[in-house]
Amino acid sequence: MHSNPNLTLMSRDETENAVDQFTVNQKVYDGFMNRLDISATLQNSKVTSALIDESARVYQWNPEQYEKEKAQKLQDMTKSTEVFLSFFVPERKEDDLHKKTTKWKFYLDVGGKRYEGKASRVKTQFSELMVLYPHHTRWGTPYRITFEVPVSQVETSQSKMTITGPPGASNLEFPAVR
């Protein structure tokens, strides 16, 4: 169990609860065949604070580094909203969300508006991802989906992310921050 003597952080349970609260899982089947298996975590202010605190605990950040990381994330959140996506399709060649030639599309519907997202592959080690996102598995490919809409506009009401591609489609609903 990690702790950081230099900082007062959210407890490990609080961190896990925040991530769980804004994570949606969905499996799409065609008969008995799994076509799509995804877990998505909306990176709103509550989740971002939890992930920063967890990273500070694991890496034993000093107060200066903690404030620097927090400030950078808050700055990023004024421009865009991110969703962490653990993505699995049985056909490896269809796992190409980050490529320019991908057939997959990502949309975030919030406040009556639709934003198209862009995927990038997360290069973080599996063990680190498991600390931050316990729902991520070895079978999933980690992606970051970025939408050009400030987090402040997304977290005030329920939002819906749509992922659609040749193997199937999925609609994931995220609650507002309360």
VOTORNU-112579 format. One record per residue: residue number from 1; residue in three letters; x, y, z of N, C-alpha, C in turn. Coordinates in steps of 0.001 Angstrom, whole numbers, plus 500000, padded with zeros to 6 digits. Example, Ala and Ser with C-alpha at 12.3 -4.5 7.8 and 13.67 -1.06 7.14 Angstrom:
2
ATOM  pos  code   neast  nnorth     nup  caeast  canorth    caup   ceast  cnorth     cup
ATOM    1   ALA  513190  494310  507800  512300   495500  507800  513200  496700  507800
ATOM    2   SER  512850  497750  507080  513670   498940  507140  512900  500030  507870
***
This chain:
178
ATOM  pos  code   neast  nnorth     nup  caeast  canorth    caup   ceast  cnorth     cup
ATOM    1   MET  500852  498817  500000  500000   500000  500000  500891  501236  500000
ATOM    2   HIS  500714  502063  499016  501495   503283  498895  500860  504417  499702
ATOM    3   SER  501717  505269  500249  501269   506520  500845  502353  507548  500548
ATOM    4   ASN  502012  508807  500680  502978   509866  500416  502990  510801  501620
ATOM    5   PRO  504110  510834  502371  504166   511650  503586  504164  513157  503310
ATOM    6   ASN  504458  513552  502060  504553   514977  501723  503216  515614  501359
ATOM    7   LEU  502202  514808  501094  500943   515339  500573  499742  514721  501271
ATOM    8   THR  498652  515464  501315  497380   514934  501781  496591  514583  500531
ATOM    9   LEU  496373  513297  500325  495760   512807  499084  494442  512091  499352
ATOM   10   MET  493667  511964  498290  492458   511152  498321  492880  509728  498693
ATOM   11   SER  492068  509015  499447  492414   507633  499787  492331  506761  498534
ATOM   12   ARG  492951  505602  498610  492924   504644  497481  491474  504265  497156
ATOM   13   ASP  490649  504052  498184  489232   503720  497968  488491  504849  497266
ATOM   14   GLU  488745  506095  497685  488099   507246  497040  488508  507355  495566
ATOM   15   THR  489782  507080  495312  490290   507119  493939  489573  506074  493083
ATOM   16   GLU  489518  504842  493580  488851   503763  492838  487371  504066  492630
ATOM   17   ASN  486714  504617  493647  485292   504956  493524  485053  506020  492458
ATOM   18   ALA  485928  507027  492394  485782   508087  491386  485929  507512  489982
ATOM   19   VAL  486931  506656  489791  487137   506036  488473  485952  505135  488128
ATOM   20   ASP  485512  504324  489088  484367   503420  488855  483093  504189  488503
ATOM   21   GLN  482872  505297  489190  481647   506083  488980  481527  506592  487541
ATOM   22   PHE  482657  506885  486906  482636   507452  485560  483235  506512  484522
ATOM   23   THR  483156  505200  484807  483588   504178  483851  482363  503377  483422
ATOM   24   VAL  482247  503194  482120  481140   502424  481558  481735  501268  480754
ATOM   25   ASN  481197  500069  480974  481653   498871  480266  480541  498395  479341
ATOM   26   GLN  480939  497896  478186  479940   497335  477290  480553  496249  476417
ATOM   27   LYS  479782  495168  476254  480178   494079  475366  479106  493960  474287
ATOM   28   VAL  479536  493819  473049  478607   493660  471930  478834  492268  471347
ATOM   29   TYR  477745  491499  471250  477829   490134  470731  477011  489982  469453
ATOM   30   ASP  477455  489045  468622  476689   488593  467464  476472  487107  467732
ATOM   31   GLY  475317  486770  468291  475101   485407  468758  476011  485164  469949
ATOM   32   PHE  476855  484107  469848  477796   483819  470929  479155  484479  470713
ATOM   33   MET  479327  485125  469565  480634   485717  469239  480764  487153  469746
ATOM   34   ASN  481818  487391  470485  482101   488734  470989  482616  489594  469834
ATOM   35   ARG  481916  490669  469532  482314   491569  468443  483096  492770  468964
ATOM   36   LEU  482796  493169  470203  483362   494395  470741  483273  494357  472264
ATOM   37   ASP  484357  494724  472933  484385   494749  474391  485127  496017  474793
ATOM   38   ILE  484418  496950  475412  485039   498228  475745  484719  498676  477167
ATOM   39   SER  485668  499413  477723  485490   500120  478991  485988  501529  478748
ATOM   40   ALA  485167  502501  479097  485530   503899  478869  485407  504674  480166
ATOM   41   THR  486427  505491  480473  486428   506325  481664  486491  507781  481249
ATOM   42   LEU  485457  508530  481594  485406   509955  481305  486360  510685  482250
ATOM   43   GLN  487276  511449  481695  488288   512158  482491  487760  513541  482888
ATOM   44   ASN  486755  513552  483760  486222   514834  484238  487078  515324  485413
ATOM   45   SER  486686  516408  486050  487519   516973  487120  487665  516020  488305
ATOM   46   LYS  486605  515285  488632  486654   514349  489767  487635  513198  489488
ATOM   47   VAL  487540  512615  488298  488423   511502  487923  489864  511994  487781
ATOM   48   THR  490046  513136  487162  491393   513672  486977  492071  513923  488317
ATOM   49   SER  491354  514499  489277  491913   514713  490622  492299  513382  491261
ATOM   50   ALA  491445  512387  491103  491718   511065  491666  492970  510447  491034
ATOM   51   LEU  493102  510565  489717  494252   509975  489031  495549  510702  489376
ATOM   52   ILE  495484  512010  489529  496668   512778  489932  497094  512358  491336
ATOM   53   ASP  496125  512231  492246  496441   511814  493612  497044  510408  493632
ATOM   54   GLU  496499  509513  492830  497020   508141  492786  498445  508128  492233
ATOM   55   SER  498699  508913  491198  500058   508999  490647  501026  509589  491675
ATOM   56   ALA  500581  510595  492416  501416   511207  493454  501766  510182  494539
ATOM   57   ARG  500815  509314  494841  501036   508274  495851  502032  507236  495327
ATOM   58   VAL  501827  506751  494121  502668   505703  493555  504095  506191  493310
ATOM   59   TYR  504227  507392  492775  505551   507898  492387  506192  508802  493435
ATOM   60   GLN  505520  508958  494581  506072   509737  495690  506466  511153  495264
ATOM   61   TRP  505569  511817  494549  505848   513181  494104  506041  514107  495296
ATOM   62   ASN  506882  515103  495111  507011   516159  496110  505913  517193  495842
ATOM   63   PRO  505651  518108  496771  504557   519072  496586  504679  519916  495300
ATOM   64   GLU  505903  520259  494903  506096   521063  493696  505682  520289  492444
ATOM   65   GLN  506100  519033  492367  505743   518225  491203  504231  517982  491158
ATOM   66   TYR  503666  517752  492329  502215   517546  492424  501464  518762  491881
ATOM   67   GLU  501851  519951  492314  501196   521185  491850  501411  521409  490358
ATOM   68   LYS  502601  521089  489869  502912   521245  488440  502025  520319  487591
ATOM   69   GLU  501938  519056  487994  501114   518076  487257  499645  518482  487287
ATOM   70   LYS  499187  518910  488450  497796   519316  488615  497482  520536  487740
ATOM   71   ALA  498357  521520  487737  498166   522731  486930  498119  522393  485441
ATOM   72   GLN  498990  521488  485005  499015   521099  483590  497706  520430  483191
ATOM   73   LYS  497220  519534  484026  495952   518843  483729  494782  519825  483708
ATOM   74   LEU  494754  520745  484665  493678   521747  484700  493709  522612  483441
ATOM   75   GLN  494897  522957  482984  495048   523734  481750  494512  522946  480551
ATOM   76   ASP  494890  521671  480450  494424   520811  479344  492900  520701  479338
ATOM   77   MET  492306  520635  480543  490859   520455  480664  490065  521671  480201
ATOM   78   THR  490704  522835  480104  489992   524021  479616  489816  523976  478099
ATOM   79   LYS  490568  523115  477426  490535   523024  475960  489811  521781  475449
ATOM   80   SER  489976  520666  476164  489444   519408  475639  489043  518458  476760
ATOM   81   THR  488290  517436  476356  487854   516373  477257  488434  515070  476742
ATOM   82   GLU  488961  514262  477657  489524   512972  477275  488715  511835  477876
ATOM   83   VAL  488711  510724  477142  488118   509487  477631  489191  508414  477498
ATOM   84   PHE  489474  507695  478597  490376   506551  478526  489535  505380  478049
ATOM   85   LEU  490016  504677  477027  489258   503571  476434  490090  502303  476433
ATOM   86   SER  489570  501266  477067  490157   499933  476981  489331  499209  475923
ATOM   87   PHE  489964  498845  474812  489255   498434  473600  489686  497045  473159
ATOM   88   PHE  488699  496170  472910  489003   494838  472394  488050  494482  471262
ATOM   89   VAL  488622  494036  470153  487881   493400  469064  488635  492114  468737
ATOM   90   PRO  487923  491047  468345  488605   489776  468085  489565  489834  466887
ATOM   91   GLU  489247  490624  465882  490110   490745  464703  491160  491817  464947
ATOM   92   ARG  492401  491423  465048  493490   492351  465355  493578  493514  464359
ATOM   93   LYS  493317  493233  463087  493437   494288  462065  492374  495382  462237
ATOM   94   GLU  491306  495096  462989  490270   496097  463243  490588  496955  464475
ATOM   95   ASP  491672  496624  465162  492108   497388  466332  493092  498467  465867
ATOM   96   ASP  492543  499460  465159  493385   500493  464532  492822  501893  464757
ATOM   97   LEU  492262  502120  465924  491576   503381  466219  492456  504607  466016
ATOM   98   HIS  493749  504477  466260  494687   505593  466215  495204  505917  464806
ATOM   99   LYS  494906  505069  463826  495427   505280  462470  494530  506214  461665
ATOM  100   LYS  495136  506956  460763  494379   507878  459900  493383  507125  459011
ATOM  101   THR  493697  505874  458673  492847   505082  457781  491748  504313  458508
ATOM  102   THR  491625  504497  459820  490633   503741  460591  489214  504009  460083
ATOM  103   LYS  488378  503016  460208  486959   503153  459858  486122  503521  461090
ATOM  104   TRP  486737  503540  462263  486055   503842  463509  485810  505338  463650
ATOM  105   LYS  484676  505680  464265  484331   507077  464567  483951  507159  466045
ATOM  106   PHE  484230  508322  466638  483935   508564  468053  483203  509883  468157
ATOM  107   TYR  482105  509877  468889  481326   511099  469070  480991  511256  470543
ATOM  108   LEU  480971  512501  470989  480532   512819  472349  479367  513782  472218
ATOM  109   ASP  478210  513355  472696  477012   514191  472670  476808  514773  474058
ATOM  110   VAL  476777  516108  474115  476584   516783  475390  475926  518137  475136
ATOM  111   GLY  474919  518437  475934  474245   519727  475820  473664  519995  474442
ATOM  112   GLY  473186  518952  473771  472580   519130  472453  473581  519287  471318
ATOM  113   LYS  474866  519146  471600  475894   519264  470565  476665  517961  470447
ATOM  114   ARG  477199  517710  469255  477989   516507  469008  479406  516909  468623
ATOM  115   TYR  480370  516271  469296  481787   516520  469030  482427  515234  468532
ATOM  116   GLU  483218  515338  467476  483916   514161  466972  485263  514050  467676
ATOM  117   GLY  485637  512836  468040  486873   512605  468778  487989  512064  467915
ATOM  118   LYS  489187  512141  468473  490390   511633  467822  491072  510685  468804
ATOM  119   ALA  491467  509519  468306  492069   508500  469168  493590  508515  469064
ATOM  120   SER  494237  508295  470203  495682   508068  470223  495935  506878  471141
ATOM  121   ARG  496943  506124  470807  497259   504942  471599  498023  505354  472851
ATOM  122   VAL  497698  504745  473977  498375   505027  475240  499568  504082  475338
ATOM  123   LYS  500748  504640  475530  501987   503851  475547  502451  503480  476959
ATOM  124   THR  501643  503794  477951  501987   503516  479348  502061  502008  479605
ATOM  125   GLN  502944  501603  480499  503078   500187  480837  501789  499635  481447
ATOM  126   PHE  501539  498355  481193  500318   497695  481659  500153  497813  483174
ATOM  127   SER  501229  497595  483942  501120   497638  485409  500695  499022  485899
ATOM  128   GLU  501162  500089  485240  500759   501440  485632  499294  501687  485285
ATOM  129   LEU  498872  501217  484115  497469   501377  483721  496536  500652  484681
ATOM  130   MET  496962  499493  485172  496139   498722  486102  495936  499470  487426
ATOM  131   VAL  496930  500257  487839  496807   501042  489073  495764  502142  488877
ATOM  132   LEU  495802  502795  487712  494901   503916  487455  493517  503472  486983
ATOM  133   TYR  493482  502425  486180  492222   501942  485586  492091  500444  485841
ATOM  134   PRO  491592  500042  487014  491514   498614  487366  490663  497783  486404
ATOM  135   HIS  489775  498418  485645  488923   497684  484709  489656  497311  483420
ATOM  136   HIS  490817  497913  483159  491584   497605  481948  492179  496206  482086
ATOM  137   THR  492135  495420  481008  492681   494062  481037  493779  493904  479986
ATOM  138   ARG  494482  492804  480083  495520   492473  479105  494981  492369  477687
ATOM  139   TRP  493722  492011  477569  493132   491793  476246  492815  493106  475541
ATOM  140   GLY  492621  494165  476301  492257   495452  475719  493465  496264  475289
ATOM  141   THR  493254  497081  474270  494273   498040  473842  493901  499382  474466
ATOM  142   PRO  494854  500045  475139  494531   501326  475767  494599  502492  474768
ATOM  143   TYR  493531  503287  474747  493471   504466  473882  493027  505666  474691
ATOM  144   ARG  493389  506838  474197  492892   508104  474731  492093  508745  473607
ATOM  145   ILE  490810  508999  473843  489961   509665  472858  489817  511110  473318
ATOM  146   THR  490164  512052  472440  490133   513467  472790  489050  514181  472000
ATOM  147   PHE  488230  514945  472714  487155   515734  472124  487443  517205  472391
ATOM  148   GLU  487305  518041  471380  487592   519474  471515  486415  520209  472152
ATOM  149   VAL  486189  519919  473411  485162   520587  474206  485680  520625  475650
ATOM  150   PRO  485638  521783  476302  486140   521868  477682  485395  520924  478627
ATOM  151   VAL  486118  520383  479579  485540   519475  480570  484393  520158  481310
ATOM  152   SER  484524  521460  481583  483484   522190  482316  482128  522118  481613
ATOM  153   GLN  482116  522000  480288  480853   521875  479549  480318  520450  479582
ATOM  154   VAL  481206  519476  479723  480812   518067  479677  480290  517571  481024
ATOM  155   GLU  480922  517990  482110  480596   517377  483398  479346  517923  484073
ATOM  156   THR  478757  518990  483548  477575   519572  484192  476288  518827  483860
ATOM  157   SER  476310  517998  482827  475116   517227  482484  475523  515846  481995
ATOM  158   GLN  474539  514987  481829  474812   513647  481319  475356  513773  479904
ATOM  159   SER  476310  512917  479561  476871   512912  478210  476856  511491  477673
ATOM  160   LYS  476945  511393  476343  476916   510073  475711  478039  509997  474687
ATOM  161   MET  478847  508939  474788  479890   508701  473802  479439  507565  472904
ATOM  162   THR  479559  507777  471600  479231   506760  470614  480515  506325  469927
ATOM  163   ILE  480718  505029  469858  481839   504452  469121  481207  503586  468050
ATOM  164   THR  481587  503813  466801  481001   503032  465728  482048  502669  464689
ATOM  165   GLY  481955  501430  464215  482878   500915  463207  482312  499633  462620
ATOM  166   PRO  483000  499045  461649  482487   497844  460973  482078  496693  461901
ATOM  167   PRO  482832  496382  462981  482416   495262  463829  481195  495538  464686
ATOM  168   GLY  480852  496810  464892  479703   497116  465740  479740  498537  466248
ATOM  169   ALA  478710  498866  466995  478603   500210  467575  478257  500088  469047
ATOM  170   SER  478600  501134  469780  478341   501151  471211  477996  502569  471650
ATOM  171   ASN  477005  502692  472518  476655   503982  473115  476894  503874  474618
ATOM  172   LEU  477718  504785  475130  478085   504766  476530  477646  506067  477176
ATOM  173   GLU  476858  505976  478248  476355   507175  478909  477096  507428  480212
ATOM  174   PHE  477550  508676  480372  478267   509098  481573  477381  510039  482372
ATOM  175   PRO  477358  509894  483691  476546   510793  484523  477223  512170  484670
ATOM  176   ALA  476447  513140  485095  477001   514453  485425  477758  514342  486735
ATOM  177   VAL  478680  515262  486976  479398   515294  488251  478471  515912  489289
ATOM  178   ARG  478322  515259  490414  477439   515768  491466  478257  516155  492673
***
